[in-house]
Amino acid sequence: MSDNPLRKLPSVWRVLEHPGVRSAGDFSRDVVLHVAREQLVLAREAIARGEPAPQLDEIASRVGAKLGELVGGMTRVINAAGIVIHTNLGRSPLAASAVRAVSEAASGYVDLEIDMDAGERGSRTGRVEEQLCALTGAEAAAVVNNNAAAVLLVLTALARGREVLVSRGELVEIGGSFRVPDVMEQSGARLKEVGTTNRTRADDYRRHITPETGALLKVHTSNYRIVGFTQDVSYRELSEIGKEAGLFVIADLGSGMLLDPGEMGLPEEPTVHSVLGDGVDIVCFSGDKMLGGPQCGIILGKKELVRRCAQHPLYRALRVDKITVAALGATLALYLRGSAVSELPIYTRISVSSEELRDRAERLAARLGAMGLAARVEADVSEVGGGAFPGAGLRSYSVLVWPRCPAGEAAARLRRQRPAVLCKIRQDTLIFDLRCVMPEEEETLLRCIEGACI
């Protein structure tokens, strides 16, 4: 029994009395006790895996670190990974005007849900709905907390208990193993696949329409492409099939665009305006991807159908708060003023020229070389990210750095910096794509690389 490694673990009381824990901060005893017990449980699990028993000082250090994490908040990150809409880093950074709107809404009372003229309760999202309709020509709009919620609400309100036809090639899975068929199942609508993975024709929809059919759904394959021997049904053609059968058509755009992607040098993609113009009855898309705003799901379309969604009991469970309303309203205002391309961070990062990136990369590489680090510039390809424009690379330039320690260790040090730095790793090399690194962040990035790699 004396050789049992579990007996080497300190008691909870000894952990609580350790100077490192007692000086960790002004936490209540209940909080410190909870964290100490949690760390001891993790230590027991590690021992069960064959790892050595941690000493008292190590456990106390872990408790102190965890207490700091509990009150530390999120960490600012310098994005040198070359992905503009990086889901793991919060997707689209907000424009300066949206940040100001959020600060104002968060720091005091605002007219979120009151008609100031009448002095009566008003619409929470009425103003942003008017903005969306003005920008897209839609009859009506509704806003919920993300695009999956938008699709769930639309299918629940409009097709519960009915069949919904969707092409087999559009049954997509997005991040986190989240699948469109699963959303449909939760809505109470019954999925009915038509066509094949690579080819779906108009007749595939027509042949499967029955009295049980409630709607036709088209899902934009935002995060992948099927190429080669392919065929699909256009939004206009699907809308015509819906009209023939007396069915409404729903489009899940995933990452909806309000601008012509060609203006940013991106491949052709359907815009929200064009899909509505093709006769689609309901369009759903995310607010925090190519729109460049906060996380939310936007529903646009025919007035009566949107009204049914907004009056459904589920809508209240999915509605957005004042912070989202403020950020979305300020973002949409940029589109209305015609300044979205010049003021939204995602578009300034997408449209920055490769020549500018090369010049910046060469200057950074030269300064790193002066510090004694091996560094050089290499042509690279950035990604739009966020499930948008898969395979459409953005010409870029990166700085390759050979750290004096293993690359994985240096990358881990960079992630622990404040601010943290996220880059790419290739064998023994760190790769810093400067597309998403703001010019004002370069000095900080230089210091972080120096601290992690030398």
N, C-alpha and C positions, 0 to 999 in steps of 0.2 A: 504493500500500500504506500510505503514511503516514496516509491519511485513514480507514483502517479503524478504526471505533469500538472494536472488540474490543481493539486495541492500547492503548487508553486505560485498560483495566482493570488494577488493580495485581496483582502476583504474590501467590501464597499467602503467601510469606515476608514480604512487606511488610504484609499483613493481620495475620499472627501477631505481628509486632513492633510493631504500632500500640499506643500507650499505652492506648487505650480497650479494646482486647482483652486486653492483659496485665493490666489491673486489673479485669477482669470477674468474677473469682472464682477459687477454688482448683480449677480443672478440670484434668484430665489433658491433656497435649499432644495425645493421640490424639483426644480429644473435641473440643477447640478446632479441630484440623486438619479434622476431619470437617465441623464446622459452617461453617468458613471456605470449604472447597471447595463445600459446598452453596450458600452464598450467592453465590459466584462463578458457579456454574452458573445460578442464577436470574437473575443480572445478564446473562449471555450470552443467555438466552432473552428477556429484556426488550429487549435491543438488537436481537435478530432480529425483534422485533415493531415496531421503529421507534422505541423509546424511547431517550432519551439515556443515555450510559454513566454510571453512578454514580461519584462520586469516592471516594477511599480512606476519607475520614472517614465517609461515608455507609455504605459496606460494613462498616466496623468497628463502626459503631453497630448495624447489623442483626445482626452476629455477636453482639455483647454482649446484644442484646435476645433473640435466640434461645436463647443459653445460659441467660439468666434464665428463659425459658419452660420449658426442660427440667427445671428443679428447682422451678418455681413451684407446681405442683399446680393443682387446680381453684379457680375464683374464686367467692366468695360473691356471690349475685345477689339484689337486691331486686326481687321480681316485681310490677311495677305494670302488667302487661299484661292483667290481669283474667281469666287462665286458671288455674283452680285446679289441675288435674292437667296441668301443662305438660310434655310429653314432652321438649322440648329443655332443660328446666331440672331434669330428674331425676324427673319425675312427682311422686308423693305424698311430701311431707316426712314423716319418721317422727315418731311421738309421743315425748315426752320419755323415757318408760319404755323404749321401743325403742332410743333413742340410748344410754341407760345400759347396756342389755343388750349392745349392740354393743361399747361401750367395754370392758366387762368381758371379753367373749369375745376381743376383739382383743389385749388387753394381757397375757394370760396363758394358762395351760392350762385347759381346761374338759373336762367329761365329755361330749364330743361323741359318741363312739362306744364307750363303755364302760359296762357294767352295774356300777355301784359296789357293789351288794349281792353279786353273784356274783363280781366281780373278773374278768369275762370280756368279750369284745367284745360290744357291743350295737348297737342300731339307731341310725343317724345321725339320722334324722328321725322316730323313733318317737313322741316327745312331741308334736311339732306335728301328726303324723297323728292322734293321739288327740284333740287339741284340735279339729281340723277335723271329725272324726266326731261329737264331742259337740255341736258347734255346728250341724251340718247334718243329722244323722241318717244320714249315709252309712255303708255297711258298712265301707269301707276308703278310704285316701287315700295319695297319693304326691306328692312335691314335686320339681320339676326347675327348671332355671334361667330359663325364661320360658314364656309360654303357647304360643308357636310350637313350642317344644321339647316341650311337653306333648302338643300335637296330633300332632306328628311321631312321638313315642313310641307313643301310643295306636294310630295307624294302622299303624305298623310292626309292633307286637306283636300286633295283633288282626286286621288286614285286609291284610297284605302279600300281593300276588299275586291279590287279589280285587277285585271292583268295589265301589265305595262310592257310593251314590246321594246326591246333594245338589241342592237347588233351584238353578236357574240364577240366581235373584235373590239368592242368598246367596254367590256366588263373589266374596268381597270382596277389596279391596286395602287394606292398612293402611299406616302410615308407612314411608317408605323404599322405595316400590314393591314391597313384600313382599306376595305374593298367596297366598291359600289353595290354589289349584290347584297352585302350585309346591311347597308343603309336601307335598301329597298325592303328587305325582310322586316326591319324594325318599323317601317312605315305602315306595314299591313298590306302594301301592294304586292302583287304576285309577279315575279319576274318571268318573262317569256322570251327566250333567246331566239333570234332570227339570223339567217345567213350563216356564214362560216367565219373563222378567225380572220382570214385575209380578204374575203370577198362577200359583200352584202349588197343585194340589188333591191330596187323598189318593189319588185314582185314578192320578195321575201317578206316584206311587211304586209303587203296586200293579202297574201295567202293565209297569214296567221291572224288576221283581224276577225274576231268573233263578237257575239253579243256580250261576252265577258271582258272585252278589251276596254280599258279606261283611258289610256293615253299612249303616245309614242314618245320615247325618250332617246335623245342623241347625246352621247357623252364624248366630249373632246378628249382625245388621247394626249393629254398634256405632257406626260413624262416619258413617252416612248413613241417610236414611229414604226409602222409596218411598211416595208418597201418591197418592190418587186412586182409579183403578180397579184395586184390588189384592185379592189373596187369598193367604193362606199356610196352612200346616198347623201346628196347635198342637203343643206338646211332648207333650201327652197323646194326641192323635190319632196322632202319629207313633209313639209308644210302643206303641199298640195295633196299628198296622200291623206293627211289628217282632215283636211277640208272635205275631201270626197267621202270620208267615212264618218264625218261628224265628230272627230276626236281632236283633242287639243294636243299640241306638240310642246315638249319640254326640252330645253337645251342646257346641259351642264357644261359650261365653258371652262371650269376649273380656274384658270387665270385669265380673266376677261380684260381686254384692252379697249380703251376709249380713243386711242390714237392709232394712226396708220403705222404699222411696224416698219414699213419701208422708210419712214422719216428717220429712223435710228439705224438704218442699214440692216435690219433684221428680216428674215424670210417672211413671206406672205402668210398671214394668219387671219382668221375671221375676227372682226371686231364686234363689240357688243351691238353697235349701231347697225352693222351689215346683217347680223343674224336676226335682229328684230325686223329689219327691212325685208328679209326673206320670208317673213310671215310666221316666224316662231311665236307661240303664244306666251311662253314663260322662259326667261333666261336667268340662270343662276351663275354666280362667279364670286371669287374671293376679292376682298378689299386690300389685302396685304401682300399681293404679288405684283402683277404688272400695273395695277392701279396705283401702287405706291403709298397706300394709306395704312390704317390700323387693321388688325385682325377683325374681320367681319365677313358675313355672307350677304350678298346683295341679290334681291329678287326683283326682276323687272318684267313688265308685260301687260297683258290685257287687264283693264281695270277690275272687272268682275272676278277674274281668277285671283288677282293679287288681294282683293278684298276678302275673299274666302280664306286665303292663307293668313292674313293679318287678324281675322276674327276667330281663328281656330284657337282653342285653349292652349295648344302647344306653343303658340307664338310667345305667350308671356314667359314661358320657361326658357325661351331662346333669345329674348330681347337683349339689346346692348345697353351699356351704362353711359353715363355722361362723358366719360373720358373718350370712349370710342366715338360717340356722336361729335364731340368737339374736334377730334383728329380727322374724322372723315369729312366733316363740313369744311375744314380748312384745306384739306387736300383737294376736294372737289372744286373749291373756289379757285385754285390754281388753274384747273382745266377751263373753268368758265372765263378766266381772264386771259387765257392763251399763254400762260407762263409755266405750264407743267414740265415741258422739256428742259427748261433752264433752271427750275427750282427744285424739282423732285430728285433726291439723291440717286435713285435707281437709274434715272435717265441721264444724269450727268456722268455717272460711272459707266453706263453702257456706251455713251457717245464720245467719251474721251478718246483722242486719237492715239494710234499705236506709236506715232512719232513722239508725242509728248511722253508716253510711258517709257519709250526707249531712252529718252534724254534723262528722265528721272532715275531710271534704273542704272544708267551709266554713272551718274553722280553718286548714287548710294554705293555702288560697287567700288568706286574709287575711294570713298571715305572708309569703307570697311577694309580695303586693301592697305590703307595708311595705318590702320590699327593692327595690322599683322595677320588678318584673316584672308584665306584664299577665297576669292569671290570673282565671279564673272557674270556677264549679261547673256541671256539666251532668249530667242523668240519663243513665245508660249501662246497658249490658247486659254482664254477665260471662258466661263460659262455664265449664262443668264441665271440659271438655277430656278428654284421654286416650282419645278415641274413645268416650266415654260420653255419653249423652243429647244427641245432636246436635239442634240447633234449640231446645233447652230453655234459654232464657236466664235468668240470675239478675238481678233488678233491682238496680242498683247506682248509684253516683255517682262521677264522675271529676272531677279538676282539670285544666282546659285551660290550658296555658301557652304564651305566644307569646315564644320566646327572641329575644335581640337578634342572634343569628346565624341562618343557615339551619337549619331544623328538623332536616334530615338530619345536619348537622354537630354540632348539640347532642346528638342521639341517639347519635351515634358517641362523643362525649365521655363521655356517661353510661355507655356500655358499657365504656369504658376506666377508669372510676373503680374504686376499691377501697373498699367493695364496688361491684360493677357495678349498674346500674339498667336494667331492660328496661321500656319503655313502648310505647304505640301512637303512630303518627304519622299525621296527617291534614293534607295540604298543608303549611301553614306552622305547624302546631300540634302540640305534644306533649300526649299525653293520659295521665294517670296515674290508673288505676283502683285504688282503695285496698282492694279486697276481699282481696287476697292480701298486702297490706303489713301486717305485724304492727304494733300500736300502738307497740311499743318500737323499731321501725325508722323512725318518722316523723322524728325529729330528724336521723338520718343521711340520709334521703331529702331533707330540706330543704337540707342542706349540699351534697349532690350536685347538686341542681337549680340551686342558686346558682352552684356552680362551673362547671357546664356551659352555663348559659344567659345569664349576665351577662358 
